[in-house]
Amino acid sequence: MTTLAYQAMGIGPWVSAIVSPEVAMSLAKEYRQYGWPVKVNNIDFE
């Protein structure tokens, strides 16, 4: 399993969830397109 963390709209608290690696990467890509900061397993996702 993989930890996904993001900060919606770049403000407020970080939200984290434990999901499958496939789901983590898919959501990380989507959230980065929104311009949100994203971390996968506590590493910044660019």
Secondary structure, 3 states (H helix, E strand, C coil): CEEEEECHHHCCCCEEEEECHHHHHHHHHHHHHCCCCEEECCEECC
